[in-house]
Amino acid sequence: MTRDSTRNSLTSFGEWSLRIQKILEYSDLPGNLKGLPRQRRSITGEVWLQDEPFLIIMTSQILEKVTILMMFQHQNIPDGSLQISEIIYKF
């Protein structure tokens, strides 16, 4: 399952549109990026931000809100939270 991070803007019709980035779970990672260390981190709630492609959706297409924290050095992440410590870049 993938989730999306968002950036928003107002359309000419007065409805908000969102520019989203995919959030990947371990099972969504390409095979060359899978490994035991990432698999272990996924068990504790780590997910990965995919740099591209960006999609544009309307606010009416939102299913649910998910809070995901970007990890920084020595940051306390509450138990049960989703967190990102790596960005997956496509070449």
Residue pairs with C-beta under 8 A, 6 or more apart in sequence:
1 25
1 27
1 28
2 22
2 23
2 24
2 25
2 28
3 22
3 23
3 47
3 66
3 68
3 82
4 20
4 21
4 22
4 23
4 55
4 57
5 20
5 21
5 23
5 49
5 68
6 18
6 19
6 20
6 21
7 18
7 19
7 20
8 16
8 17
8 18
8 19
8 59
9 16
9 17
9 19
10 16
10 17
11 17
11 58
15 58
15 59
15 60
16 58
16 59
17 56
17 57
17 58
17 59
18 56
18 57
18 58
18 59
18 62
19 54
19 55
19 56
20 54
20 55
20 56
20 57
21 49
21 50
21 51
21 52
21 54
22 28
22 49
22 50
22 53
23 47
23 48
23 49
23 50
23 66
23 68
23 82
23 84
24 47
24 48
24 49
24 50
24 88
25 42
25 47
25 48
26 34
26 38
26 39
26 42
26 46
29 38
29 48
29 88
30 88
33 88
38 46
41 85
45 77
45 80
45 81
45 82
45 83
46 82
46 83
46 84
46 85
47 68
47 82
47 83
47 84
48 84
48 86
48 87
48 88
49 84
49 86
49 87
49 88
50 87
50 88
50 90
51 87
51 88
51 89
51 90
52 89
52 90
66 82
67 81
67 82
68 81
68 82
68 83
68 84
69 75
69 77
69 81
69 82
69 83
69 84
70 83
70 84
70 85
71 77
71 83
71 84
71 85
77 83
